[in-house]
Amino acid sequence: MHNSRGFSLIEVLLGISIFMIGMLGVTALNISSLKSNTFSGNLSEATLIAATKIEELMSTEFYDPACAGVNTECNPNWPLSDRDGDGTNQDTNDDGLDNNGGNFGLDDFGAANADHNEGSLGKNGIYTVYWNVVVNEPISVPPPNPATTKTINVIVEWFVKDEPRRINMELIRMRE
């Protein structure tokens, strides 16, 4: 009985300290995992929103039917119109590149710059969708008028801690 000893207070405190240091590492790992899961969820939702908008635009008439069969861009509010005209006549030498050094206005985002936008989308209403349309650029199938192709770039934007995050999807649609 005299040889049986318990743990001293110093040994117990040292053991608890080592255990707590290990637990701090596990906690940091859990926080990192939570951030990654949140980012992945936001990215997946933004991708789904962009794909849904593309499907919606693909099912939209090439021209506004109210234009009485004119087959021109007569309605600037039509979802497939180049509302601000920044993609028109930007490739005068027909090499597929914007002569002004831009991207035919396809990269415009923000309510003031994009051709079209919708806000407060997604499960938390944090996503805004912008889409830009360019007629007959960077490719066109002769004859160039009326329009034979429309290039559409869909940009989905959301903010994480006041930092913008964006994804975009682009497609070229031919007139039926």
N, C-alpha and C positions, 0 to 999 in steps of 0.2 A: 504494500500500500504506500510505503514511503517513496517508492520510485515513480509512481504514476503522477504525471504533471499535466496540467492543462496548458492552454496557450496564454502567453503574456499579453498584456494590453498592446504593447508595441507590435507584436506579431499579428494580432487581429487588425490593428489600424493599417499595417503594411499590406495585408491581404485585401482589405476593403479598398485601399488606394489602387492597387493593381487591377482589381475587378472594375472599378469606376473608370480607369483609363481605357480599358477594353470596351466598356459600354459607350464611352464617348465616340470611339471609332465606329461602333455599330450605329449609333444615332446619326453621325455624319453620313454614313452610307445610306441610311433610310431617307434622310433629307435629300440627298442627291438623286436617289431613285424616284422620289416623289416629284422633283422638278422635271426629271426626264419623262416621267409618265404624263405630266401636265403638258409639256411641250409636244409630245407625240400625239396626245389627244387633240390639242389645238390644231396641229398640222393636219391630222386626219380629217377633222371637221372642216377646215378651210379647203382641203382638196375636194371633199364631197360637195361643198358649196360651189366651188369653181366648176366641177364636172356637171352639177345640176344646171348651172347657168348656161354652160355650153350646150347641153341637151335642149334647154329651152330656146336658145337662139338658133339652133339647128332646125327646130320645128317651126320657127317663125317664118312667115312668107318673106321671100327675098326682097320684095317691094311692098309698100303699103297698098292693100287692095283699094283703099279709098282714093288712090291716085288715078283711078279710072283706066287702068291698063297702060299708063304712060311709060312704065318701066324705067323710071328715073328716080333720083333722090328728091322727091317732091315734099316729103314730110320729115323735117329735121328731128322730130321726136320719135320717129320710128326706131325700134331697138336696133335695127341693122343699118342705121345711117351714120355717116361721118358728120356729126353735128357741127363741129367747129371747122371742118374743111382742111385740117392740117395735113391730111394725107393726099390731097388732090394736087396733081401736077407737080409733085416733088421729085420726079425721076424723068427729067426731060431727055436724057440720053439713053433711056430704056435699058440700063444695065442692072436693074433690080436693087439699086442703092439710092437712098434718099440724098439728093444733091445738097441739102442743107445740113448734112452731117447727123441727122437724127434717125429715127426709126419710124418715119411716116406718122408720128404721133401715137404709135401703138403703146408706148411706155408711159403715157400720161396717166397720172392718178391724182386723186383729190377731187372734190366736188367741183372746183373751179376749172380744172383742166381736162378731165376725162370726158369722153363723148357722152357716157351714160353712167349712172351709179344707183345703187340701192344700199341702204344702211340698216343697221340693227338686225343682222341675220344671225342664225345659229342659236344654240340652246341658251346661251347667256346674252345674246344680242351684241356681241363684241366684234362682229365681222362686218366689213363694208366691202361691197363688190363694185369694181369699176370695170367698164369694158369700153374698148376703143375699136372703131371700125375704119378700115381703109378700103376704098373701092379701086379695083384693078391694080393694086400694088402689093407686094413687089412683083407679082406676076399677073399677066392678063392673057386672055385667049382672044385673038383677033375675031371680029372687030372690037375695038376697045369701047365703043358705045353702042348700045347701052352696056352697063356693067356686066361683066361675066364672072368676076370673082370678087369676094369680099374677105379680107383678112381680118380676123377678130382676135383680140387679145383680152383675156379676162384676168383681172388682177384682184386678189382677195387680200385685204389688209386687216390686221388686228394689232392691238397694243398689249405688251406685257411690261409692266412697270414703266410706263410712258415711253417705251422703245417700240418703234413700229416693226412689225413682222409682215412679210408679203410673200405670196406665191403667185405665179401666173401660168396660164395655159393659153396656147395660141393655136389657131386652126385657120385653114383657108377653105372657104365654102364656094362651091361653083353654083352658078345659076342653073336651075333645072331646065 
